[in-house]
Amino acid sequence: MKGLKYGGNMYVILVYDINLEEKEGQRVLRKVFKTCKKYLVHIQNSVFEGELLESQAIKLKSELDEYIREEKDSVILFKSRSQKWLEKEFLGKIEEDKTSNFL
């Protein structure tokens, strides 16, 4: 996975799409979900967000590379220097703001 590099902290939105047509897809989905949950906050189906150090982002990408099947799956990382540079707008049913539990 390639992308921009930021020194220090970064705010990340991660989105993944796992192909579930084969039995192996369910295993990959569980592994990817569990890995993302170690580093980021789960906000919606296949969407996570949170603040990471550059070293954590590198480790996250390395762990995901173990599971992602290049020909079938995808992960997109949107990076910003800070959450304050990102405006969020919610549409539809929103039960709670899961992003409010950052340390």
N, C-alpha and C positions, 0 to 999 in steps of 0.2 A: 504494500500500500504506500503510495507516494503522497506528498502534500507539502504545504508550507511549514516552515519551522519557526517556532517562537521560542525565545529564551524564557525560562522561568515558567510561570503559570499560564494556562490557556483555558478558555471555555470551549467545551466540545459538545456538539450534538452528533450522535452516532445513530445511523439508520442501517438496518440490514435486511436482506432479502435472501431467504434460504429456500432452495428448490426442494419441495417435499414430495415429488413424484416417485421417488425411490424410498425404500425402507430406511436407508442410511440417512436420509434427510432429517428425520425426527431426532436421531442421535446428534447430528451436527447442530440442529436448532437448539437442543438442550445445552450442549457445550458452549455455543456462542452466547446464549442468554446468560448462563451462569458466569461466564468470563466477563461479559459487559457489566453484570450486576456487581462484580467485585470492585469495579472502578467508577461506575457512574450510577445515576438514579434512573430507574425505569419509569418512564412517563406515559408511554402508550405502546401497545403491541410490540413492534420491533423498533422502538425509539428510546434512546437513552440520552441523558445530558448531565453535565457537571464540570467542575473545575479539575484540571489535571496539571501536574508538573510535566515538563517535557519528558522526563525520565519515565513517568507513569504511562504517558501516551505511547512511548516506544515499547514498553513492556506489554501494554494492552494489544498493540498491533502485532507484536511477536506472538503472543498467545493465540490471537485470532487466526493468524496465518497457519497455525497447526491444524485448524478445523475447516477453514473456508476452502471449498473446492472451486478453484479458479474458473473452471468451465461451467459451473452451475450456480454459484452463490455470489453475493456481492455485499460489501460493507462500504458505507460512505461516512467519512468523518468531516463535519463542518467545523472549522476552527476559527476562533476569534480571540483576540488578546484578552478580552474580558466580557462578562455577561452584559455589562452596561452598554456595550456597543451593539447589542442585539435587541431589537424590539420584538416582543411576542404578542401575537393576537390569537385568541382562542375562539373557535366557532363550534357550535354543537354542544352536546352534553359533556359537561366537565364536572366531575364529582368533587374533586379536591385538587389543590395546587400542590402536586408532589414535588415541585421544585423548591418549595419553601423549607425543606429539611436539610439544606446545606449547612455545614459547620462554619 
